[in-house]
Amino acid sequence: MSYQYFMNSLTETVDGYQMMFSSQAMACNIAYYEEWFHILPEIKCLVLLIKANGNEAVTDDDFVKMQSLIGNCLAYEMSDPDHNVHLSNTKNYMPTLMNF
């Protein structure tokens, strides 16, 4: 996952490749990463869980696991492969959000 995070954080510009995020922020993400599945059952409010289809930022197995651990969860898988579906697929995202 850390390798994918790094590779997905590269963007090509006229000056060459640059990081979309600061290298310091990425290093902190890797150094301080903690397993967080154990806290999901503590969430008591209704949760809208959205996954981008074909994007491995959240694996299919983790998506299913998250759904099983959140007691009150509405899960949707968007057809757009971009992890930021709220930006890349507003046509499908907004109705999902509004229905929620």
C-alpha positions in Angstrom: 0.0 0.0 0.0 2.8 2.5 0.8 4.4 1.9 -2.6 1.0 2.5 -4.3 0.4 5.6 -2.2 3.8 6.9 -3.4 3.3 6.1 -7.0 -0.2 7.6 -7.0 1.2 10.8 -5.5 3.3 11.5 -8.5 2.1 14.0 -11.1 3.8 14.9 -14.4 4.3 18.6 -15.0 6.2 20.5 -17.7 9.2 20.5 -15.4 9.1 16.7 -14.8 7.5 14.6 -12.1 6.5 16.2 -8.8 4.7 14.9 -5.7 1.1 15.9 -5.2 1.6 15.8 -1.5 4.6 16.8 0.6 7.2 14.0 1.1 7.1 14.9 4.9 3.3 14.1 5.0 3.9 10.8 3.1 6.7 9.8 5.5 4.5 10.5 8.5 1.7 8.5 7.0 4.0 5.5 6.6 5.8 6.0 10.0 2.7 6.5 12.1 0.2 4.2 10.3 -2.0 2.3 12.7 -4.5 -0.5 12.2 -7.9 1.1 12.5 -10.4 -1.6 11.9 -10.9 -2.2 15.6 -12.5 1.2 16.1 -15.2 0.8 13.4 -17.7 -1.1 15.6 -17.7 2.0 17.9 -19.3 4.1 15.2 -23.0 4.5 16.1 -24.2 6.9 13.6 -25.3 6.1 10.0 -22.3 5.9 7.7 -22.1 6.4 4.0 -19.3 4.2 2.8 -18.2 4.7 -0.8 -15.5 2.8 -2.8 -14.2 3.6 -6.3 -14.5 0.5 -8.5 -11.1 -0.7 -9.5 -9.1 1.6 -7.2 -7.0 -0.3 -4.7 -6.8 2.5 -2.1 -9.5 0.4 -0.4 -9.3 -3.2 -1.4 -12.5 -5.2 -2.1 -11.7 -7.3 1.0 -11.3 -4.2 3.2 -14.5 -2.7 1.8 -16.4 -5.8 2.8 -14.7 -5.9 6.2 -15.6 -2.3 6.8 -19.2 -2.9 6.0 -19.3 -5.9 8.4 -17.8 -3.9 11.2 -19.9 -0.7 10.9 -23.3 -1.5 12.3 -25.3 1.1 10.5 -23.7 1.4 7.1 -24.9 2.2 3.6 -22.2 1.1 1.2 -21.9 2.0 -2.5 -19.3 1.2 -5.1 -19.0 3.9 -7.7 -18.1 3.0 -11.3 -15.4 5.6 -11.6 -11.9 4.2 -10.7 -10.7 7.5 -9.2 -10.3 7.3 -5.4 -11.7 10.9 -5.2 -15.1 10.0 -6.7 -16.6 13.1 -5.1 -14.5 15.2 -7.5 -14.1 12.9 -10.6 -17.7 11.5 -10.7 -20.0 14.2 -9.3 -22.8 13.1 -11.7 -23.1 9.8 -9.8 -21.7 10.9 -6.4 -24.1 13.8 -5.7 -27.3 11.8 -6.0 -25.8 9.1 -3.8 -24.9 11.7 -1.2 -28.3 13.4 -1.4 -30.1 10.1 -1.0 -28.0 9.4 2.1 
